[in-house]
Amino acid sequence: MSHLAYPNESAEYRTARNTLLSEEITLRRQIETVAAQRRALPPGGEVPEDYVFERIGENCMPERVEMSKLFGGHDTLILYSFMYGPERNTPCPMCTHLLDSVNGGARHVGQRASLYIVAKSPIARLVAWARERGWTDLRFLSTAGNSYDAAYFGDSANIPDDIRKRRDPKGGPDWDETMFNVFRLDNGMVRHFWGSELTWAPEDPGQHHRSGDSVNALWGLLDMTPEGRGRFMPKLAY
């Protein structure tokens, strides 16, 4: 395979870099293989109810909206469960830095699918935080008063007991969790298509679950560096 050569690199460097390049090509192919398997999933379950959310309407006032009305002319709806419930003084920093990345892509995603960020805080609180953060292209929904998060694992209410014990050995109260869910319109019926179940899967030693890494620029950039991501944890401000 032809390869590049940077100024003054050693033969040892080039040999190691070529070996790494081969692995990067294998990884690229594996990512596409997994994406193809995802696209080929059979129809998921019909949503059990037409969940009612709250959003800010065109008149800049709160309004209630059914899930079936969120597709906006598309066949696909992406909902991200944001850990910013009313019990939190500030949002989850990990969720927040992920949404910093998603905000940049949201205007492009909107050409192919409908995207909303959902959380349990009142809609006015969510919009205020988005304004403070500079998220100009993200749309928010409040799940306060509906059971969406419990049904689609944006919180721990319905997770199996063995997962709860693994994540919370001391048996504390329920908690919100980061979770992507994708839904499809199928002849007027709303069906679940895919959820980021890595959020709840066993973690490898020394690693976070990494369920949102594919849409997160921070970790991709840090993984390019000699230091890697290490134990870095994003903050809301620096």
C-alpha positions in Angstrom: 0.0 0.0 0.0 1.3 3.4 -0.9 1.8 5.7 2.1 2.7 9.2 3.0 6.1 10.3 4.4 6.4 13.3 6.7 9.6 15.4 6.9 12.5 13.7 8.9 10.4 10.7 10.0 12.3 7.6 10.9 11.9 4.2 9.3 10.7 2.9 12.7 8.0 5.6 12.8 6.8 4.8 9.3 6.6 1.1 10.0 4.5 1.7 13.2 2.4 4.3 11.4 1.6 2.0 8.5 0.6 -0.8 11.0 -1.7 1.7 12.7 -3.1 2.8 9.4 -4.1 -0.7 8.6 -5.9 -0.9 11.9 -7.6 2.4 11.2 -8.9 1.1 7.9 -10.2 -2.0 9.6 -11.9 0.1 12.2 -13.5 2.3 9.4 -14.9 -0.8 7.8 -16.2 -2.2 11.1 -17.9 1.1 11.8 -19.7 0.9 8.5 -20.5 -2.8 9.1 -22.2 -1.9 12.4 -24.0 1.0 10.7 -25.3 -1.3 8.0 -26.6 -3.7 10.7 -28.3 -0.9 12.4 -30.0 0.2 9.2 -31.1 -3.4 8.6 -32.9 -3.8 11.9 -36.5 -5.1 11.6 -39.3 -2.8 12.6 -39.2 -1.9 16.3 -42.1 -1.8 18.7 -45.0 0.6 18.3 -44.8 3.4 20.9 -47.3 2.6 23.6 -48.9 6.1 23.6 -48.7 9.4 21.8 -46.5 11.1 24.4 -47.3 14.7 25.0 -44.4 17.1 25.5 -44.1 20.8 26.1 -42.1 23.1 23.8 -41.9 26.7 22.9 -44.2 27.4 20.0 -44.0 29.9 17.1 -45.5 32.6 19.3 -42.7 32.1 21.8 -45.1 30.7 24.3 -45.2 27.2 25.8 -47.4 24.7 24.0 -48.2 21.0 24.3 -47.3 18.8 21.4 -47.9 15.0 20.7 -44.9 12.9 19.7 -46.6 12.0 16.3 -46.4 15.8 15.5 -42.7 16.1 16.0 -41.5 14.5 12.7 -41.8 17.8 10.8 -42.2 16.2 7.4 -39.6 13.6 7.9 -40.0 9.9 8.5 -37.3 9.8 11.3 -37.3 11.5 14.7 -34.2 11.6 17.0 -34.7 12.3 20.7 -31.8 12.8 23.1 -32.4 12.5 26.8 -30.5 15.3 28.5 -29.7 15.0 32.2 -31.2 18.3 33.4 -34.1 17.5 35.6 -35.7 19.9 38.1 -33.7 18.3 41.0 -30.4 19.5 39.4 -29.0 23.0 40.1 -27.0 22.8 36.8 -27.1 20.4 33.9 -24.8 17.3 33.6 -21.5 18.5 32.3 -21.0 15.4 30.2 -24.4 15.8 28.5 -23.7 19.5 28.0 -20.4 19.1 26.2 -21.9 16.4 24.0 -24.7 18.9 23.1 -22.0 21.5 22.3 -21.0 19.2 19.4 -24.6 18.2 18.4 -25.6 21.9 18.1 -23.0 22.3 15.4 -24.5 19.5 13.3 -28.2 20.0 14.1 -28.9 22.3 11.2 -27.6 19.7 8.8 -29.3 16.8 10.6 -32.6 18.8 10.1 -32.3 18.2 6.4 -32.7 14.4 6.9 -34.5 13.9 10.3 -36.2 15.8 13.1 -34.0 16.2 16.2 -35.1 17.3 19.7 -33.4 17.4 23.1 -35.7 16.2 25.9 -35.4 16.7 29.7 -37.6 16.8 32.7 -37.1 20.4 33.6 -39.8 23.0 32.7 -39.4 24.1 29.1 -38.6 27.7 30.1 -35.6 26.4 32.1 -34.3 24.3 29.2 -34.6 27.2 26.7 -32.9 29.6 29.1 -29.9 27.2 29.5 -29.7 26.8 25.7 -29.6 30.5 25.2 -26.9 30.9 27.9 -24.9 28.1 26.2 -25.3 29.5 22.7 -27.1 26.5 21.3 -28.9 28.3 18.4 -29.8 25.1 16.4 -31.1 22.8 19.1 -34.8 22.4 19.8 -36.0 21.3 23.3 -38.9 19.4 24.8 -39.9 19.1 28.4 -40.9 15.5 29.4 -42.3 16.8 32.7 -45.6 15.0 33.3 -45.2 12.2 30.8 -43.6 8.7 31.0 -41.3 8.9 28.0 -38.1 8.8 29.9 -39.1 5.7 31.9 -40.3 3.8 28.8 -37.2 4.6 26.7 -34.6 4.4 29.4 -33.8 8.1 29.7 -34.0 7.4 33.4 -33.5 4.3 35.5 -37.1 3.6 36.5 -37.5 0.5 34.3 -34.0 -0.9 33.9 -33.5 -4.5 34.9 -32.5 -5.2 38.5 -29.1 -6.6 37.5 -28.2 -3.4 35.6 -29.4 -1.3 38.5 -27.2 -3.2 40.9 -24.2 -2.9 38.6 -24.6 0.8 38.2 -25.8 1.7 41.7 -24.7 -1.0 44.2 -26.0 1.1 47.2 -29.6 1.1 45.9 -30.2 4.8 45.7 -33.2 6.6 44.1 -33.9 6.7 40.3 -31.7 8.9 38.2 -31.8 10.4 34.7 -29.4 9.1 32.1 -28.0 10.1 28.7 -29.8 8.3 26.0 -30.4 8.6 22.2 -33.6 7.1 20.8 -34.6 7.1 17.1 -38.2 6.6 16.0 -39.7 6.0 12.5 -43.1 6.7 11.0 -44.4 3.5 9.5 -47.7 4.1 7.6 -48.7 6.6 10.2 -47.6 4.4 13.1 -44.7 5.6 15.3 -42.2 2.8 15.9 -39.0 2.7 17.9 -36.0 2.1 15.6 -32.9 2.2 17.8 -31.6 3.3 21.2 -28.1 3.9 22.5 -28.1 0.8 24.7 -24.4 1.1 25.3 -25.4 3.6 27.9 -26.6 0.7 30.1 -24.2 -2.0 28.9 -21.2 -3.2 31.0 -18.2 -0.8 30.7 -14.7 -2.0 30.0 -12.2 -1.3 32.7 -11.1 2.4 32.8 -13.6 3.4 30.2 -16.9 5.4 30.2 -19.7 3.7 28.4 -19.0 5.9 25.3 -22.5 5.6 24.0 -22.5 9.1 22.5 -18.9 9.1 21.2 -19.9 8.9 17.5 -21.5 12.4 17.7 -19.0 14.0 20.1 -16.1 16.0 18.6 -14.2 16.3 21.9 -13.3 12.7 22.3 -12.4 12.3 18.7 -10.0 15.2 18.8 -8.4 14.1 22.1 -8.0 10.5 20.8 -5.7 12.0 18.1 -3.3 13.4 20.7 -0.3 11.8 22.3 -2.0 12.1 25.7 -5.3 10.7 24.6 -8.5 11.5 26.5 -7.0 10.2 29.8 -9.1 11.1 32.8 -10.2 14.4 31.4 -13.8 15.3 32.4 -15.5 18.3 30.8 -16.8 21.2 32.9 -19.6 23.7 32.4 -17.0 26.5 32.4 -13.3 26.9 32.6 
